[in-house]
Amino acid sequence: MELFTKNKSLPLPARFLPKDFDEFVGQQHILAKNSVLRILIENNKLFSLILFGPSGTGKSALAKLIAKKVDAEVFETNATTVGINELKKIINTKKYSQKKVLVILDEIHHFNKYQQDVLLPEVENGNIILIGITTENPYYYVNQALLSRSFVAEFKKLSYEDLNIILNRVLEDKKNGLKDYELKISKETLDYIIHYSDGDARKMLNAIDIISSYAITKNIKEINLDIVKQIIPQVSFKYDKSSDYHYDHISAFIKSVRGSDPDASLYWMEKMLISGEDPRYILRRLIILASEDIGNADPFALVLATSALQAVEFVGMPEAEIILAQVVCYFACTEKSNASYEALKNVKEEIQKIPLKEVPDHLKDPHRDKETLGHAKGYLYPHNFKDGFVVQKYIDLDKHFYFPKDIGKEKELKQRLEKIREKIKNETT
């Protein structure tokens, strides 16, 4: 198979860049044969693109493929190194060229608002075609005006099948791959390398490059798992506490606990911990969940979460994950109610809609002005009455905000509250 380059002195990722869509692996949700994006590219209908997604999924490969297919002046640069003056020089190329000007800008999320504003009018009037590449969510990092003038394409992590296709190409290709060296690698070893790569083709190819170079240097023909583990000793995860990846994982974790799935909850929890997440951060989120999603269906949940935070402070990692696992399993399996949280939202909405209520005189503090202003006059002390309850007005508002559910402990609260509300209704009508 003829590939993009035939120079074996280049790293494997460079040697196996696809030269056409038939060699492009993965991203079929945007690059399938009849997809809009692919049809437009193949027919030289060039327009600005923002490509985002994890590393090693084909963003730069697609940009280079587009650059080969179109008749344009191509400039490749990186937002971490290019300055405004250099950017303006690239833009001004249009004045001296009859061709389109294609700017491939890697790590576009590093551009600040002013730098992005320099690009905006040029993209809008068609002076340049921009292909912005980023691992971050562009809807957080790229100007909305620039986004609205671009086709935004999200790249997904490559699947096991995708990586396996690429790996087999490397092993079976003579011109640019490893076929001539007759290396034998067991399926178990190949699976380990794919797992290590975590959906990142560049990471996988770099690993294979190092492993094969070592084997060839040592005249090793059979590469087993022990050799590979010496070179890439452990699986690593893409995880940055300030990135979308971090927020996506904590979101999946919270939604799994809320959805009563202890297995998924434990998986996301452990993946975060292995990647270096602070267990205290996870517990702080669980403390919020204890009130927001479990609430009075199981009031003990809040006690458990706060005591677990203290226990984790005492114990530290790695044993702290045992404490976390206990809390997560309990939270996922216990009964849940968001009635308290909904009540809070109802109150906030009411405060925004109607004039604020004043405190009735009989509820005001009497310590300084009881005699002169009559504050607290007429207040009925509930404990002086049967069952510790007496009908009395606490706010000039005939509206309910809290609606308990028939779940767990909250069912008991609901039954008591219904009796109280019924008694108030009967005595005030």
N, C-alpha and C positions, 0 to 999 in steps of 0.2 A: 504494500500500500504506500503510495507516494504521500509524504507528509509535508508540513509547512517548511521544514528545514531538514537538511541532511547532514548537518555538522555535528559529529559525535562529540566534539569538544564542548558543546553547550550542555547545560544541565538538562535533565530529562523533561522538566515542565516546558522548557523552550523548544525542545525537539518534537514535542507532541502537541503543539498548538494546531487546532483544526484549520484546514485551508478552505473548507466549505461546510455547508450545513449537514451533509451526510456524515461527516466525521465528528460533528458536535454532539457530545454526550450530555444527556440530561436537559432540564428546563423545557420539557415538551409542553408544559402549560402555556408557554409564551412563544415557543419556537417550533411547534408542530408544523407539518408540511403546509397545511391550509390556514395557519394562524395569520392574523392581520399583520403583526410585526414582521414575520418572515417574508410574506408576500411583498410588503412595501420595500424591505431591504433588497430583496432579489431583483426588484424592478427599479432600483436606483432612485427611489422616492425618499430622499434623505430628509430627516427631521431631527430635532433635538430630543435626546434621550437622557433619562436618569436611571441608571442601573444600580440596584441596591440588593444586598443580601450577604450571607456569610462569605468568608475568604475561600478561595479555591473552588468556586462553583461555576466559573465561566464568564464572569463579567468582563474582565480584560480581554479574554479570548474572543468574545463576541465583538468588542470594540475594534480589535485588530482585524477581525474578519470583515467587518463593515468597511474599515479603512482600505482593505484590499479590493473590495468590490466597487467602490465608488470612485468617480473621477474628481478628486479634490486635493487641495493642499492640506496635508495632514500634519498636525502638531500634537505631540504627546507630551504631557507635563504632569506634575504632581502639585496639588494645592499646598503641600507643606514646604515647597521650595520656591515656587514661582511667585514673583512680586507683581505689584500693580503695573510698574513700568514695562516689564517683560510681557505681561498680559496685553497691554495696550499695543505693543509692537506686533504681537500675533494678530490682534484684531485689525490693525492697519494694513495687514498683508492683503486684505480684500481690495484695497485701493490699487494695487499693482498686479493683481492676478485676475485672469478671466475665469478661473476655476472657483468652485465652492471652497470655503475654508472650514475644515473639520478640526475641532479642538477636542481632544480626548483628555479630560481632566480627572485624574485619579484622586481619591480622598477629598472630594469636593466639600465634605462636611467640615473640613478645616478652614474653609473660606469664611471670613466674617461677613457681616451684612454689607459693608461698604464694597468689599471685593466682589461679592455677588451682584451688587447693583451696577458695577462696571460691565458685567456680562449681559445684564437684562436687556438694555436697548438694542444691543447687537444681535441677540437671539431673536428679539421681537421683530426687528426689521429685516432679518434674514442675512445679515452680514456674515454671521458665523453659524455653523451647526455645532451644537455642544453635545458631547457625550460625557455626562458626569457619572463617576463611579464612586460608590461608597459602601462601607459595611454597616453604616448606621441608617436608621429610619429617616429618609429625606423629609418627611412631613414634620419632623422636629428640627432639622438642621438646615434645610434649604428654603429660601424665600418662597412664599406662596406664589408670588408673581412669576417667578422663574419656573416653578412646578407647573403652573397653569399653562405654560407655553411649551411644555415638554411631555413626551410619552414616558410614564413612570412604569418600570418593569421590575418586579420583585423576583429575585433568584432564590431558589430553595437549596438546602443542603442536598448533596448528591446521595442517592440511595446506594445500598449494598450492590444492587445489580449494575448501577452506573459505574461505580468504582471498579467492579469486577471486569467490566468491558474494557475500561482503560488499562487496567493491570494486565489483562491478557494480550492487549495490543502491544504493550511494552515487551512482554515476554516472547511474543511470536514474531516481532518485527526484526528483520535483519539489518536494514539500512540505518535505522536510528535507535533500535531497541537492543535487547539482550539475547536474541536468538542465537547469534554466533558463539556465545560463551557456553551454551548448553548447560545452563544452571538448572538444578532441580530444586523446586520449592514445594513442600507439602501443602495440601489444602488447609490444614490447621494453621500453618505459618502465614499463608496468604490471608486467611480470615482474620488473624491477629493484626496484620498490617492494615487491613481495611477498617477494622474496628478502631485501631489507633488513629486512623485518619479522620474519623468522625465527620464524614461527608465532605472532606476537603481534598480535592484531587491534587492540588499542588503539594500539600503536606505528604500525601501518599507517594507521589512521584519523587519528591526529595528523599523520603525514607528509602525507597527502592534504590535510588541512585547511590546513597551511602552504603547500603547493605551489599549491593552488587559490586561496588568498587572495593569494598573490604574483602569480599569473597574472591574476586579476581586477583587481587594483590596477594592473598594467602593461598591461591590455587585451590580454593574450596569449591567443589562442584555441587554438593548437596547442602542447601541452606536450611537448617532446622530452627525450631522455635527458640532454643537456647541461644543460638547465635544472634537471632533477631532481638531478643530481650536484652542482650548485652549492649546493643546499639540503640534501640529505642525501649528503654526499660519499663516504661509504664504508660498507660493510656492517659492522655491529657485532655482537658476540656476547654473549649472556648468560653471564657466567662470573665467579664469585666464588670465590676460593681457599679460602674457609671454608665454602662451601655444598655441598649435595648434588650440584649440577651439576658441581663440581670433581671430587668423588669418583666420580661416574658416568663421567666422561670418562677419568680415569686407569684406572678399572676396565676400561672398554671397550678402552683402549689395551693394557693388560697382557694381557688375554684374547685380543686379536688377535695379539699377538706369540707368546704361548704356543700359539695355534692355527695358527701358521705361515701367517698371511695378511699379507704385507708391504704390500699395498695399503691394507687397513683400518688397519693399524698406522700407516702414514705419514699417513693422513687424520686420525686422532685426534690424533696427535702435532702436526701442523701447526695443527689447530684450537686446540689448547691453547696453542701458542706465539703464534699470532696474537692470542689472547685475553689474553696477558700472563703466561702461566705461566713460571716460572723453569726454564730448560733443565737446571739442576743438579738440580732436583727430579725431573725425568723420568729423568735418568741415575742418580740414586740408586735409583730404582725398578728400573731396568734392571740395576744391580749385584746387587740382591737376586734378580731373575729369573735372572741368569746362574748362580747357585748353586741356586736353588729349582727351576727348570724345565729348565735346560740341563745343569747339573751336569757330571759326568765324561763325558757323551757328547761334549762339546766343551769341555775345560778352558780353551781359549784365549778363550772368551767372557768370562770374568771378567777376564782380562788386558785385553781390548779395552775393556770397559766402564770399568774403573778408569783406563786411560790416556786414554780419551775425556773423562772428567770433568776430568782435568788439562788436556787440550787446550782444552776449553771455557772453563776459567778463564783460559787464556792469550789466547784469541781473542775471546770475548764475542760477543754478538748484533750483527748478524743472521747472520754467517758461521757461528756455532756450530751453526745448524740443519743445515748441510751435514754436520758431524761426526755429529750425532745421526741424520741420515738414513742414513748409512753403517752405524752400529751397529744401528739398528732393522732395516734390510734384512738384515744378516748374522744377527741374532738370530732373525728370523722364518723365515729359510730354513735355518738350521743344524739338526742333529739334536738331539733333546731327551731328557732323562731326569730324572725327579724321584726317582731311587733314593736319592741322598744325603739328600734332604729327608725321604723316607719313613723312612730308617734313623734319622735324628734323632728323629722322632716315635715310632718303635718303642722307642728307648732311654728317652725321657722317660716313656712309658707303663709300661715295665718298672720304672723307678725308683719310680714311684708305687705299684706293685702289690706289690713284694716288699721284704723287709728289705735295707737297703743293704749292699753287699759291702765288706769290708776289703781293703786292699792286701796281697797275699801277701808274705811275708818276702823271697823271692828277688827281688822287684821294688822293694823299698824302697831309699831313698837310703842308701848305706853310709858317707858321709864322716865321721859323728860316732860311729857306734855299730856299725861292722862287727864289731869284735873282741868287744865285750861282749854284743851282742844277736844277732849273726849276720845282720844285714841284708845283703841281696844275696848271701848264701851260696847257691851252687847256680845262680846266674843264668848262662845260656848266651848268649854274645855271638854273634849271628847271623852276623856277618862272618867268624867263624872257621870257618864251615861252608860246604859246597858250595852254590853258588847263593845264598849269603847268607841261608839259611833253616835253622832247626832247630825241631823240634817241642818246644814247651814251653807250660806253662799260664800264661796272662796274666790270667785271671779265673776264679773258681770259679762258672762259669755255662756250661752246655751249651746255648747258644741263639744263633742268628744274628739280626742286626738289618739288616745291609746285604745287599741282593739286587740286584747290578748287572744292567743290561739289555743285550740284544744290539743295542746302538745305538752307532754311532760309536766313539770311543776307549774308551768304557766296555765295549765288547765284549771288548777285549783284557784289561781289568782282570778281567772276569768269568771269562775262560778261566784266567788265572793264579790267581785266588782259588779256583776250583773244584779246581784241582790241589792247592793248599795244603790246602784243607779235606779233600780225599780222603786226602792223606798223613797228616794229623792223625788222621783216623778210623781208618786202617789201623794206625797205630802205638799208638793208645790203646785198641784193642779186643782 
